Amino acid sequence: MKEADSISKQISDVKTRVESALALAKKLGADGAEVALSRQQGLSVNTRMGDVENVEFTNDGALGITVYKDGRKGSASTADLSEGALNNAIKAAVDIASYTSVDECAGIADKSLLAMTPEDLDLYHPKALSTEQAIQLAQECELAALNTDERITNSDGATLA
């Protein structure tokens, strides 16, 4: 599967999970809810004095939900993106709302104030690197820094992430 196809599938999955979270919050009695769901994947390489110190692969995610019910607010979050964990976080947020004080200013902003068609900031520029390529680039960067002046004899290393 091409990277672009994989990203599109992940975006679709995130949208589906957010829609499901909002639907469950409403079903549990929330008057309104906001959901933030994130997914990150990456590779980080650390070198020091030309040696590899650390290679780290990441594949993380998290969901945070805030619900509003009868003028009360409850929030919960989870780093476990399984369906059961998401449902538990949503139920917890609704439950927490029942214990908080009424705040007449809490709630979802009027739709006319929301950015319904956000501008594409062109922030996604993937560059697929193998672990070996990432190590080589980090080593080259560190060596370039060391070679800028003969008085530089030590380095705290280089990181490519």
Buried (B, 14 or more C-beta within 10 A) or exposed (E): EEEEEEBEEEEEEBEEBBEBBBEBBBEBEBBBBBBEBEBEEEBBBBBBBBEBEEBEEEEEBBBBBBBBBEBBBBBBEBEEBEEEEBBBBBBBBBBBBEEBEEEEEBEEEEEEEEEEEEEEEEEEEEEEBEEEBBBBBBBBBBBEBBEEEEEEEEBEBBBBE
